Amino acid sequence: MIKINKKLRRVILVLLLLITCSSSKSEAITKYEFLAALLEARGIDWSSSPEAVNNNGWKFITRTGYITDDVPYMSQQVTRREALRWCIESLGLSFEAALLSDYPMSFKDFDRLNDFERGCLVVGCNMKPQIFTQSDLFRGTDALSNKESEAILSRVKAASKNFRLDIIRNPLQGMRVLIHREGVPTGIPNWRVQAEGIKDKGSADNLKTFLKANGFEMTSSKSGNVYVLRSQKLEDYDQARSLTALIQSRGVRFRAIPVMSNPKTNIVPKYWVMLTIDPTYWKIMPITAGNGGRNLWTLSGIAQRNKARAAINAGFFGIVRGTQGFPIGSLKINGNVLSDPYDNRGALGWNDNDEAVFSVAGSEQIPNWLDMTNIIQAGPLLLDEGRYAVVDEGFDNALISVRHPRSAVGLTEGGEWVFMLVDGRNGMHSSGATISELAGLMKTYNIQYALNLDGGGSSEIIINGKIYNWPSDGRERLISYGLGAISIK
């Protein structure tokens, strides 16, 4: 046996350590390399951009806003948590990640990630194709090796062509929610920035003047009791980042909203939420902010006022002088008629005996529903005994045949209520649905009866205090009334 003295042993250990570190470093990938490869995996055409001249793919992808991080030190090794965030963001899944940050996972180091990263990991492990797989440890701070990078980016490339995410949750007893997303964005977004929650006109005007002096024109509008400033369309995310920094410096909330269309229309992103409600535990009621639906308020405020644990916007409404509303069509709550019917439009009536009627109604038909305790009217009808019931009901073709955000209410064969919402007008997140597409979607889930509700910027669904969709205005719109699920136990 050869004996090695202590000094020689230390030298050998140091050499082995250096060799190991050198090998590990050579296998690692830099932030620059990863972001450039991510752009290629996403198949985003940037050949006509200024960055293409210098092959600065990483700069291009951060300028588009697909990656919202400010990424310094590009020569440093990329970590697993950075790769996770950037992959999910590049696929246009930031909303889903934010929504699912509290979804349980088995990683022992899950709590070492921030809220958004946890949501990214939920999406990455549950999407098809998977980007990451569940294991004991995620090792978020570890450097990403070339081998890992190649595997992850090959899955991103596959997801760019065929992506699907389905998450089922049971937020409360007697409620089941399906969160669905398919397709990814394929275009290059522009951006709009909003400054929100400004308390008075003077403050809004001062902020508007300040931002104009720094090169950003803003328009002002009033939303309830507060003011909102909205930018013009910005060419890239660098401009949006500069504008949000200015707004933040004045202590005002902000929101950046993507504006884009998708050239690959066969894989446009689509997002919907379906909430199924057991009437054993929950009573469905029209809910208002008071004054017979004439007070306008956000759905979250209306739900809180009525102690509704889940809510969706309901029928159409008009606005008077920007501050007061009025329901369009029949509205009856607890036997009290608050609004007259609109002829030949779809309506829903129900009572406390678990009886419901979905039908086209008007001034002549509504009296036949006098035994119905509650009535709402919107339209058009979507399904009747599981069959398509779509007729235009006098609505303009732009409402029927163009994709918009959509809300609907339905009943299953077993008597469960269904709130369905499809997001739209957001090329990064969801393209919306036509009326026929909405009816087909609900038929796919074996819903027997369904009525289209008000849509567009009014479309919103709240479950247990959380907004489960991305309103197309970028914020909650003021509405006249909604439908709420109220505990009966």
Secondary structure as GFF3:
##gff-version 3
##sequence-region A 1 489
A	DSSP	alpha_helix	6	27	.	.	.	ID=ss1
A	DSSP	alpha_helix	31	42	.	.	.	ID=ss2
A	DSSP	three_ten_helix	50	52	.	.	.	ID=ss3
A	DSSP	alpha_helix	57	64	.	.	.	ID=ss4
A	DSSP	alpha_helix	80	90	.	.	.	ID=ss5
A	DSSP	alpha_helix	94	99	.	.	.	ID=ss6
A	DSSP	three_ten_helix	110	112	.	.	.	ID=ss7
A	DSSP	alpha_helix	115	126	.	.	.	ID=ss8
A	DSSP	alpha_helix	146	159	.	.	.	ID=ss9
A	DSSP	beta_strand	164	169	.	.	.	ID=ss10
A	DSSP	beta_strand	175	182	.	.	.	ID=ss11
A	DSSP	beta_strand	190	198	.	.	.	ID=ss12
A	DSSP	alpha_helix	201	213	.	.	.	ID=ss13
A	DSSP	beta_strand	218	223	.	.	.	ID=ss14
A	DSSP	beta_strand	226	231	.	.	.	ID=ss15
A	DSSP	alpha_helix	237	249	.	.	.	ID=ss16
A	DSSP	beta_strand	253	259	.	.	.	ID=ss17
A	DSSP	three_ten_helix	265	267	.	.	.	ID=ss18
A	DSSP	beta_strand	270	277	.	.	.	ID=ss19
A	DSSP	beta_strand	282	288	.	.	.	ID=ss20
A	DSSP	three_ten_helix	291	293	.	.	.	ID=ss21
A	DSSP	alpha_helix	299	305	.	.	.	ID=ss22
A	DSSP	beta_strand	310	313	.	.	.	ID=ss23
A	DSSP	beta_strand	317	320	.	.	.	ID=ss24
A	DSSP	beta_strand	324	327	.	.	.	ID=ss25
A	DSSP	beta_strand	331	333	.	.	.	ID=ss26
A	DSSP	beta_strand	336	339	.	.	.	ID=ss27
A	DSSP	beta_strand	345	350	.	.	.	ID=ss28
A	DSSP	beta_strand	356	361	.	.	.	ID=ss29
A	DSSP	three_ten_helix	366	369	.	.	.	ID=ss30
A	DSSP	beta_strand	374	377	.	.	.	ID=ss31
A	DSSP	beta_strand	381	384	.	.	.	ID=ss32
A	DSSP	beta_strand	387	388	.	.	.	ID=ss33
A	DSSP	alpha_helix	397	401	.	.	.	ID=ss34
A	DSSP	beta_strand	406	412	.	.	.	ID=ss35
A	DSSP	beta_strand	417	422	.	.	.	ID=ss36
A	DSSP	alpha_helix	435	444	.	.	.	ID=ss37
A	DSSP	beta_strand	447	452	.	.	.	ID=ss38
A	DSSP	three_ten_helix	456	458	.	.	.	ID=ss39
A	DSSP	beta_strand	461	463	.	.	.	ID=ss40
A	DSSP	beta_strand	466	467	.	.	.	ID=ss41
A	DSSP	beta_strand	481	487	.	.	.	ID=ss42
###
